[in-house]
Amino acid sequence: MRQRSLIAITAALAAGALTLTACGSRDDDGGSDSGSGGGGTTVVIGVDAPLTGDLSALGLGIKNSVDLAAKTANKDNYVDGVKFEIQALDDQGQPSVGQQNATKLVANDDVLGVVGPLNSSVGESMQKVFDTAKLVEVSPANTNPALTQGVDWQTKKVRPYKSYFRTATTDAIQGPFAAQYVFNDSKKKKVFVIDDKKTYGAGLAATFTEEFKKLGGQVVGTEHINPDSKDFNAVATKVKNSGADVVYYGGEYPQAGPLSKQIKAAGAKIPLVGGDGIYSADFIKLAGASGTGDLATSVGAPVEELPSAKEFVANYKAAGYKEAYEAYGGYSYDSGWAIIEAVKKVVEDNDGKLPDDARAKVVDAMQNVSFDGVTGKVSFDEFGDATNKQLTVYAVENGAWKSVKSGTYTG
């Protein structure tokens, strides 16, 4: 179990923190000079995430963690003659904005890799733009299986885009993992399933539902909510009247928090369970005291408990970022570092300098990247998926997320 909760750590990281401008602002797009480097060639790592709006807590954690990776590479002169910078763009959690950002990043010839996005629906809108330009994309957070294995992934896996990779595991594993915990460990047999109709939420709810029914559980109701709404009293009443002993929500914390609060207020004193999209300190703030006992699954093991993450946690704090690294910080650092490793390989294979077709070479190099990262061993399978399939269940206890079980899905 956790030695310290995520909230305790994120509060410590925020305490006395410096503003992001102290890290070296490069331009209005959220770029950074990412610390001192040895001069020479500049390589830009693009970052796409929601930097404003409801999901900005997660997005800013992604941006800061990639910035830290670039700073670390520069400080250590990890790639001789190459200085790394980041160019961070705000997708606002919107696919159309993400697609525009992808076009903008492609237009910058110095960009040799992109970390992001947070949302699977945004990732879906960006893939073709990056793949056409032979620009590698590594997401620390996309979990929809179709992004790497095609829309028919349940029956026939076909990789749609060679340039797309991710360090997070997929909902093909996360949904069933949650179902096994809810049914076998929490002994819940009747579930009401709700999703936000978005790519991530609907997909996660579907894989959870399939496994829960397979285990012998009963789905006593389903509902789709408007992700722009905060009034869920009607669905809360349906949950209460259904006789459910648990709610599964496919979606993200801005809706999950109020949804949990309103379900309890309606008289259904049952836990809400969700995926990594609700695993944020902000969920606890939104759900209030009634959120105690709610559950979330998230990718990997708790960063604070991994020996491999101690340096990252210390360096993030020392860098003075005012926002917490949140759920995807370790995966974002590892995504950025994977790009740095691929650039290093390409430079070394070309007598110490970048080739003219560096982007295409970086895509090829990424397939064979392998290193010990913040989140454990980082490498990719034939689909571009992370080989690390570990997941963790967290529960809200005493106003903080506490890890209650880590493992892998056994289908």
C-alpha positions in Angstrom: 0.0 0.0 0.0 1.0 3.6 -0.3 3.5 5.2 2.1 2.1 8.6 1.1 -1.0 9.4 -0.8 -0.9 11.1 -4.2 -2.5 14.2 -2.7 0.1 14.4 0.1 2.8 14.3 -2.5 1.2 16.7 -5.0 0.6 19.1 -2.1 4.3 18.9 -1.3 5.2 19.5 -4.9 3.0 22.5 -5.0 4.3 24.0 -1.8 6.7 26.9 -2.4 6.7 26.1 -6.1 7.9 28.6 -8.7 5.9 29.7 -11.7 6.4 28.0 -15.0 7.9 31.1 -16.5 10.8 30.5 -14.2 11.5 27.4 -16.2 12.2 29.5 -19.3 9.3 30.5 -21.5 10.1 30.3 -25.2 6.9 31.4 -26.8 3.2 31.9 -26.5 2.6 28.2 -27.3 4.0 27.1 -24.0 7.5 26.4 -25.3 10.4 26.1 -22.9 14.1 26.4 -23.3 14.2 23.3 -21.0 17.4 24.3 -19.2 21.0 24.6 -20.3 22.3 22.5 -23.1 25.5 22.1 -25.0 24.4 24.2 -27.9 24.5 22.8 -31.4 21.4 21.3 -32.9 18.0 22.1 -31.4 15.4 19.3 -31.3 11.9 20.2 -30.3 9.6 17.8 -28.5 6.0 18.7 -29.1 3.5 18.4 -26.3 -0.3 18.3 -26.9 -2.6 18.2 -23.9 -5.5 20.2 -22.3 -3.6 23.0 -20.7 -6.7 25.0 -19.9 -10.3 24.0 -18.9 -11.6 21.1 -16.8 -8.9 18.6 -17.6 -6.0 21.0 -17.2 -4.8 19.4 -14.0 -3.8 16.3 -15.9 -2.6 18.3 -19.0 -0.3 20.5 -17.1 1.2 17.5 -15.3 1.9 16.0 -18.7 3.6 19.2 -20.0 5.7 19.7 -16.9 6.9 16.1 -16.9 8.0 16.2 -20.5 9.7 19.5 -19.8 11.6 17.8 -17.0 12.8 15.1 -19.3 14.1 17.6 -21.8 15.8 19.5 -18.9 17.4 16.3 -17.6 18.7 15.4 -21.1 20.2 18.8 -21.5 21.8 18.9 -18.1 23.4 15.5 -18.7 24.3 16.3 -22.3 22.6 13.0 -23.0 22.6 13.4 -26.8 26.0 15.0 -27.8 25.5 18.2 -29.7 21.7 18.2 -29.3 19.7 20.6 -27.1 16.1 19.7 -26.4 13.2 22.2 -26.1 9.5 21.6 -25.8 6.6 23.2 -27.7 3.4 22.7 -25.7 0.0 23.3 -27.3 -3.4 23.4 -25.6 -5.9 21.1 -27.2 -8.6 21.9 -24.6 -9.7 18.3 -24.7 -11.2 18.9 -28.2 -10.4 16.6 -31.2 -10.7 19.5 -33.7 -8.3 21.6 -31.8 -5.9 18.6 -31.4 -5.9 18.1 -35.2 -5.0 21.8 -35.7 -2.2 21.4 -33.1 -0.9 18.4 -35.0 -0.7 20.4 -38.2 1.1 23.2 -36.4 3.6 20.8 -34.8 4.3 19.1 -38.2 5.0 22.6 -39.7 7.8 23.1 -37.2 10.8 21.3 -38.8 12.6 21.1 -35.5 9.9 18.9 -34.0 11.1 15.3 -34.1 8.5 13.8 -31.7 5.3 14.6 -29.9 4.1 13.6 -26.5 0.3 13.4 -26.0 -2.5 13.8 -26.1 -4.5 13.0 -23.0 -7.8 12.1 -24.6 -8.2 9.1 -26.9 -10.7 11.0 -29.0 -8.1 13.7 -29.5 -5.5 11.1 -30.3 -7.8 9.7 -33.0 -7.9 13.0 -34.7 -4.2 13.5 -34.7 -2.8 10.1 -35.8 -3.1 10.5 -39.6 -1.6 14.0 -39.6 1.5 12.8 -37.8 1.7 9.6 -39.7 1.6 11.3 -43.1 4.5 13.6 -41.9 6.4 10.6 -40.5 6.4 12.3 -37.1 6.4 10.0 -34.1 3.7 10.4 -31.4 3.9 8.9 -28.0 0.9 9.2 -25.7 1.2 8.8 -22.0 -2.5 8.5 -21.5 -4.6 7.2 -24.5 -6.1 3.9 -23.6 -8.6 3.1 -26.4 -7.4 -0.2 -28.0 -8.5 0.9 -31.6 -5.7 3.5 -31.7 -3.0 0.8 -32.0 -5.0 -2.3 -33.0 -7.7 -1.0 -35.4 -11.4 -0.6 -35.0 -11.9 -4.4 -35.2 -9.3 -5.1 -32.5 -11.5 -7.6 -30.7 -11.6 -9.9 -33.7 -8.6 -8.9 -35.9 -5.7 -6.7 -34.7 -4.3 -4.4 -37.4 -2.0 -1.5 -36.6 -3.4 1.6 -38.3 -0.4 4.0 -37.9 3.3 3.1 -37.7 4.2 6.5 -36.1 1.8 6.1 -33.1 3.0 4.6 -29.7 1.9 4.8 -26.1 3.4 4.2 -22.7 -0.1 3.6 -21.1 -1.8 0.2 -21.3 -5.2 -0.1 -22.9 -8.8 -0.3 -21.9 -8.8 -3.9 -23.3 -7.0 -4.6 -20.1 -8.2 -1.8 -17.8 -11.9 -2.4 -18.1 -11.7 -6.1 -17.4 -9.2 -5.5 -14.6 -11.7 -3.2 -12.9 -14.5 -5.7 -13.4 -12.5 -8.5 -11.7 -11.8 -6.3 -8.7 -15.4 -5.1 -8.4 -16.9 -8.6 -8.7 -14.2 -10.8 -7.0 -12.7 -8.4 -4.4 -15.5 -5.9 -3.6 -18.2 -8.6 -4.0 -20.5 -6.3 -6.0 -22.9 -8.2 -8.2 -25.3 -5.5 -9.6 -23.8 -2.6 -11.6 -25.3 0.5 -13.2 -23.1 1.5 -16.1 -22.8 5.1 -17.2 -20.6 6.7 -19.8 -20.0 10.1 -21.4 -20.4 9.0 -25.0 -16.8 9.9 -25.8 -14.2 7.5 -27.4 -12.4 6.9 -24.1 -15.4 6.6 -21.8 -17.7 4.5 -24.0 -14.9 2.1 -24.8 -13.9 1.7 -21.2 -17.5 1.1 -20.1 -17.9 -1.5 -22.8 -14.8 -3.6 -21.9 -15.8 -3.4 -18.2 -19.4 -4.5 -18.9 -18.3 -7.5 -21.0 -16.1 -8.8 -18.3 -18.5 -8.1 -15.5 -21.2 -10.1 -17.2 -18.8 -12.9 -18.1 -18.0 -13.2 -14.4 -21.7 -13.5 -13.5 -22.5 -10.0 -12.6 -25.7 -8.3 -13.6 -26.1 -5.0 -15.4 -29.2 -3.4 -13.9 -29.1 -0.2 -15.9 -27.2 1.9 -18.4 -27.2 5.6 -19.2 -25.2 8.0 -21.3 -24.6 11.5 -20.0 -23.8 14.8 -21.6 -20.1 15.6 -20.8 -20.9 19.3 -20.8 -23.4 18.9 -18.0 -23.0 19.0 -14.2 -26.6 18.2 -13.3 -27.0 14.4 -13.0 -30.0 14.3 -10.7 -32.2 12.4 -13.2 -29.6 9.6 -13.7 -28.9 9.6 -10.0 -32.6 8.8 -9.3 -32.4 6.0 -11.9 -29.4 4.5 -10.1 -31.2 4.6 -6.8 -34.3 2.9 -8.2 -32.3 0.2 -10.1 -31.1 -1.7 -7.0 -27.5 -1.4 -8.1 -24.8 -2.0 -5.5 -22.1 -0.3 -7.5 -21.9 2.3 -10.4 -19.3 2.0 -13.1 -18.6 5.3 -15.0 -16.7 5.5 -18.2 -15.4 9.1 -18.4 -13.3 11.7 -16.7 -13.2 13.4 -13.3 -15.0 16.8 -14.1 -18.3 14.8 -14.5 -17.5 11.8 -12.3 -17.1 13.9 -9.2 -20.5 15.7 -9.3 -22.0 12.4 -10.5 -20.8 10.5 -7.5 -22.0 13.3 -5.1 -25.4 13.4 -6.7 -25.9 9.6 -6.7 -25.2 9.6 -2.9 -27.5 12.6 -2.4 -30.2 10.7 -4.1 -30.0 8.0 -1.5 -27.8 5.4 -3.3 -25.0 4.9 -0.8 -22.9 2.9 -3.2 -19.4 3.4 -4.7 -18.7 4.9 -8.0 -15.9 3.1 -9.9 -14.0 4.6 -12.9 -10.8 4.4 -14.9 -7.7 6.5 -15.0 -9.8 9.4 -16.3 -11.1 9.9 -12.8 -7.9 9.3 -10.9 -7.1 12.9 -10.0 -7.0 14.9 -6.8 -9.7 17.1 -8.5 -12.2 14.1 -8.4 -12.0 14.1 -4.6 -12.6 17.8 -4.5 -15.6 17.6 -6.7 -17.1 14.4 -5.1 -16.7 15.8 -1.6 -16.9 13.8 1.6 -19.4 11.4 0.1 -16.7 10.2 -2.4 -15.1 8.1 0.3 -15.1 4.5 -0.9 -15.2 5.4 -4.6 -12.7 3.5 -6.7 -10.5 4.2 -9.8 -8.1 2.1 -11.8 -5.0 3.6 -13.3 -2.2 2.5 -15.5 0.9 1.1 -13.9 2.0 0.9 -10.2 1.8 4.0 -7.9 4.6 6.2 -8.9 5.4 7.2 -5.3 6.0 3.5 -4.4 8.3 2.6 -7.3 12.0 2.8 -6.5 12.6 3.8 -10.2 10.5 6.9 -9.6 12.2 8.4 -6.6 14.6 10.5 -8.7 11.7 11.7 -10.8 9.6 12.7 -7.8 12.6 14.6 -6.2 13.6 16.3 -9.5 10.0 17.4 -10.2 9.8 19.0 -6.8 13.2 20.6 -7.2 12.2 22.0 -10.6 9.5 24.1 -8.9 6.5 23.4 -11.1 3.4 24.9 -9.5 1.2 22.1 -10.7 1.3 18.4 -9.6 2.5 15.7 -12.0 -0.8 13.9 -11.5 -1.7 10.5 -12.8 0.3 10.6 -16.0 3.5 12.4 -14.9 5.7 9.3 -14.8 4.3 8.1 -18.2 4.8 11.6 -19.7 8.4 11.7 -18.6 8.9 8.2 -20.0 7.2 9.2 -23.3 9.5 12.2 -23.6 12.5 10.1 -22.7 11.5 7.5 -25.3 11.7 10.3 -28.0 15.1 11.4 -26.6 16.4 7.8 -26.8 15.2 7.5 -30.4 16.9 10.7 -31.3 20.1 9.6 -29.6 20.0 6.3 -31.7 19.4 8.2 -34.9 22.2 10.7 -34.2 24.7 8.0 -33.2 23.9 6.0 -36.4 24.6 9.1 -38.5 28.1 10.1 -37.3 26.9 12.3 -34.6 24.5 14.5 -36.5 20.8 14.5 -37.5 20.1 13.0 -41.0 17.9 14.8 -43.5 15.1 12.2 -42.9 15.4 12.4 -39.2 11.7 12.2 -38.6 11.3 8.9 -40.4 14.4 7.5 -38.8 13.1 8.4 -35.3 9.8 6.6 -36.0 11.9 3.5 -37.0 14.1 3.8 -33.9 11.2 4.1 -31.6 10.0 0.6 -32.3 13.2 -0.8 -30.7 13.5 1.7 -27.8 14.0 -0.1 -24.5 15.0 1.5 -21.2 14.4 1.4 -17.5 12.0 4.4 -16.9 10.2 6.1 -14.2 7.3 3.7 -14.5 9.4 0.6 -15.0 10.6 -1.1 -18.1 9.7 1.0 -21.2 9.4 -0.8 -24.6 6.8 -1.3 -27.3 5.2 -4.3 -28.9 4.4 -4.8 -32.6 1.3 -2.5 -32.3 3.2 0.3 -30.6 1.5 -0.6 -27.3 3.4 -0.5 -24.0 4.8 -3.9 -22.9 4.1 -2.9 -19.3 0.6 -4.1 -18.6 0.4 -3.4 -14.9 -2.6 -1.6 -13.3 -3.6 -0.4 -9.9 -6.9 0.0 -8.1 -7.2 3.1 -5.9 -9.8 3.9 -3.2 -10.7 7.3 -1.8 -9.8 7.1 1.9 -9.6 10.1 4.3 -9.7 12.6 1.4 -6.9 11.0 -0.6 -6.4 8.2 -3.2 -4.9 5.1 -1.6 -3.7 2.1 -3.6 -5.5 -1.1 -2.6 -4.4 -3.6 -5.3 -1.8 -3.7 -8.1 -1.5 -6.4 -10.7 -2.3 -7.4 -14.3 -5.5 -8.6 -16.0 -5.8 -12.3 -16.2 -8.2 -13.0 -18.9 
